[in-house]
Amino acid sequence: MSFILNCFSSPPKPHALILARGGSKGIPRKNIKPMNGVPLLVYNVKACLASGAFEKVVVSSDDDEILEIAVKAGAVAHKRSAESAKDTASSESGLFDYCDTVPELVSCALVQCTSPLTTAEDFRNGVMKFHSSGADSLVTVVRAHRFLWSIKDGQAVPQNYDPVKRPRRQDWNGELIENGAFYVFKTQALRDSGSRLSGKIAAFEMSEDTLAEIDTPTDWAIIEGLVAAKFGKTPRTWGF
């Protein structure tokens, strides 16, 4: 009987990991800057918790104030090493900094707090897609109907369509663009490849509004309006 139950048991839930350095340059203190009155990283902490998709929601930072806000939001704090929090350090170095402290962890999700439009349903369905597809890793994407060009020898060259036979939107599937909202991966795949995306890669398609990421003050202004329209008064109930 136990063998039969094991065959149908659910895979272990991943940890959700939000990397939030204190030294962001483009927008100072970006990770905890108030967006419509709520620190930015709180949006994804709350969505991850509400999804029920994760065993644990962790915020990794070298900054004590960021960690205090993360804990208030309901996350677990992880003190990120100074080496992995340098301006020149990659996100992968932050992933290893955390995953190496949990050697038994089977899978993990890198969650980007610069994508506050990600919902609990997105996280839930994305993790479900990761497990059901048997993938080693998963990338989130948005379908965009944009014509791409490049310049070659001083001449504009179309990359993904024939201008003479310009397709109508309804007749074209468009392009899948990585939106950077979150990534899910097996920790062994991360260790083997050194990358969040490797092996068999699944894609989880998200709504068009999630294509935007916060990198500049202009991004912030645009996304703040989208967040207000999408979540309404709900963030005001979070106690910030």
C-alpha positions in Angstrom: 0.0 0.0 0.0 2.8 2.5 0.9 4.4 1.8 -2.6 1.1 2.7 -4.3 0.8 5.9 -2.2 4.4 6.9 -3.0 3.7 6.5 -6.7 0.9 9.2 -6.5 2.5 11.5 -4.0 3.0 15.1 -4.9 6.5 16.3 -5.6 8.1 18.4 -2.9 7.2 22.1 -3.1 10.0 24.5 -4.1 11.3 27.3 -2.1 10.5 30.8 -3.5 13.7 32.9 -3.3 13.6 36.7 -3.8 17.1 38.3 -4.1 17.0 41.9 -2.9 20.4 43.6 -2.6 20.5 46.8 -0.7 22.8 48.6 -3.2 20.5 49.0 -6.3 21.9 51.7 -8.5 19.3 52.7 -11.1 16.6 53.4 -8.5 18.2 53.7 -5.0 16.6 51.4 -2.4 14.4 50.1 -5.2 13.5 46.8 -3.5 11.8 48.5 -0.6 10.8 51.8 -2.2 7.0 52.3 -1.6 4.9 51.5 -4.6 1.4 52.9 -4.0 2.4 53.0 -0.3 3.8 49.4 -0.1 7.5 48.4 -0.3 8.0 46.8 -3.7 9.2 43.4 -2.6 6.1 42.9 -0.5 3.9 42.4 -3.6 5.7 39.2 -4.6 6.1 38.0 -1.0 2.3 38.2 -0.6 1.6 36.6 -3.9 4.0 33.7 -3.3 2.4 33.1 0.1 -1.1 33.2 -1.2 -0.3 30.8 -4.1 0.3 27.9 -1.7 2.8 26.7 -4.3 5.9 27.0 -2.1 7.2 25.3 1.0 8.9 28.5 2.1 9.1 32.1 0.8 12.6 33.5 1.4 14.1 37.0 0.9 17.8 37.0 0.6 19.6 40.3 1.2 22.7 41.9 2.6 20.6 44.7 4.0 19.0 44.5 7.5 16.2 46.9 6.7 15.2 44.9 3.7 15.2 41.7 5.8 13.0 43.3 8.5 10.4 44.4 5.9 10.5 40.9 4.4 9.8 39.2 7.7 7.0 41.7 8.4 5.5 40.7 5.1 5.6 37.0 6.1 8.8 35.8 4.4 11.8 34.1 5.9 15.0 36.2 6.1 18.3 34.9 4.6 21.4 37.0 5.2 23.1 37.1 1.8 26.9 37.0 1.8 28.8 40.2 0.9 30.5 38.5 -2.0 27.2 37.4 -3.6 25.7 40.9 -3.1 28.4 42.9 -5.0 27.3 45.1 -7.9 29.2 42.7 -10.2 27.7 39.5 -8.8 25.3 37.5 -10.9 21.8 36.3 -9.7 23.2 32.8 -9.9 25.7 33.6 -7.2 22.8 34.6 -5.0 21.1 31.4 -5.9 24.1 29.3 -4.8 24.5 31.4 -1.7 21.1 30.3 -0.6 20.7 26.8 -2.1 24.1 25.7 -0.7 22.6 26.2 2.8 19.8 23.8 2.0 21.5 20.8 0.4 18.3 18.7 0.6 16.3 21.2 -1.4 15.0 19.6 -4.6 13.7 22.6 -6.5 13.7 26.4 -6.1 12.0 29.4 -7.8 13.9 32.7 -8.4 11.3 35.4 -8.0 12.0 38.9 -9.3 10.5 41.6 -7.1 10.9 44.0 -10.1 7.8 42.2 -11.6 5.1 43.2 -9.0 2.3 42.3 -11.4 2.8 38.6 -10.9 -0.2 37.1 -9.2 -0.7 34.1 -6.8 -2.4 32.3 -9.7 0.7 32.9 -11.9 2.9 31.3 -9.3 0.6 28.4 -8.7 0.1 27.6 -12.3 3.7 28.1 -13.2 4.9 25.7 -10.5 2.2 23.2 -11.6 3.5 23.5 -15.2 7.1 22.9 -14.0 6.1 19.7 -12.2 3.7 18.4 -14.8 6.1 18.9 -17.8 8.9 17.0 -16.1 11.2 19.9 -16.9 14.6 20.7 -15.3 13.8 24.4 -15.4 11.0 26.8 -16.4 11.0 30.3 -17.8 8.1 32.8 -17.8 7.2 34.4 -21.1 4.8 36.8 -22.7 3.4 36.6 -26.2 4.1 39.9 -28.0 3.1 40.8 -31.5 6.1 43.0 -32.4 8.1 43.0 -35.6 11.8 42.8 -35.0 14.6 44.4 -37.0 18.4 44.6 -37.0 20.9 46.8 -38.9 23.3 45.0 -41.2 25.8 47.0 -43.3 23.8 50.1 -42.7 20.6 48.6 -43.9 17.4 47.7 -41.9 16.8 43.9 -42.0 13.5 42.3 -40.8 14.1 39.4 -38.3 10.8 37.7 -37.9 8.5 38.6 -40.8 8.4 39.4 -44.5 7.4 43.1 -45.0 6.0 42.3 -48.4 3.6 39.8 -46.8 2.9 41.7 -43.5 0.8 39.4 -41.4 -2.3 40.5 -39.5 -2.2 40.2 -35.7 -5.0 37.6 -35.7 -3.1 35.5 -38.3 0.2 35.5 -36.4 1.2 33.8 -33.2 3.7 36.5 -32.3 7.0 36.0 -30.4 7.5 34.6 -26.9 9.5 37.0 -24.9 11.2 36.2 -21.5 9.6 38.6 -19.0 11.8 37.8 -16.0 8.9 37.4 -13.6 10.1 34.1 -12.1 12.1 31.0 -12.9 11.7 27.5 -11.4 14.5 25.0 -11.5 15.8 21.7 -10.0 18.7 22.6 -7.7 20.7 19.7 -9.1 20.3 21.2 -12.6 21.5 24.6 -11.2 24.6 22.8 -9.7 25.3 20.9 -12.9 25.0 23.9 -15.2 25.7 26.9 -13.1 22.5 28.5 -14.6 18.9 28.9 -13.6 17.8 27.7 -17.0 19.2 24.4 -18.3 18.3 20.9 -19.4 14.7 20.5 -20.5 13.2 23.9 -20.3 9.5 24.5 -20.0 7.8 27.9 -20.7 4.9 29.4 -18.7 3.0 32.1 -20.6 1.7 35.1 -18.6 -0.5 38.0 -19.4 0.7 40.8 -21.6 0.9 43.4 -18.8 3.6 41.4 -17.1 6.1 42.1 -19.8 7.2 45.2 -18.1 10.1 45.1 -15.5 11.3 47.9 -13.3 14.8 49.0 -14.3 14.4 52.8 -14.7 12.3 55.6 -13.1 10.1 55.5 -16.2 9.4 51.8 -15.7 8.5 52.6 -12.2 5.9 55.2 -13.1 4.3 53.0 -15.7 4.2 49.9 -13.5 2.9 51.8 -10.5 -0.2 52.7 -12.5 -0.7 49.2 -13.7 -0.3 47.8 -10.1 -2.9 50.3 -8.8 -5.3 49.2 -11.5 -4.7 45.5 -11.0 -4.7 45.2 -7.2 -6.9 48.2 -6.2 -7.1 48.7 -2.4 -5.9 45.2 -1.5 -2.3 46.3 -0.7 -3.6 48.7 1.9 -4.7 45.7 4.0 -1.1 44.4 4.3 -0.1 46.7 7.2 2.5 48.9 5.6 
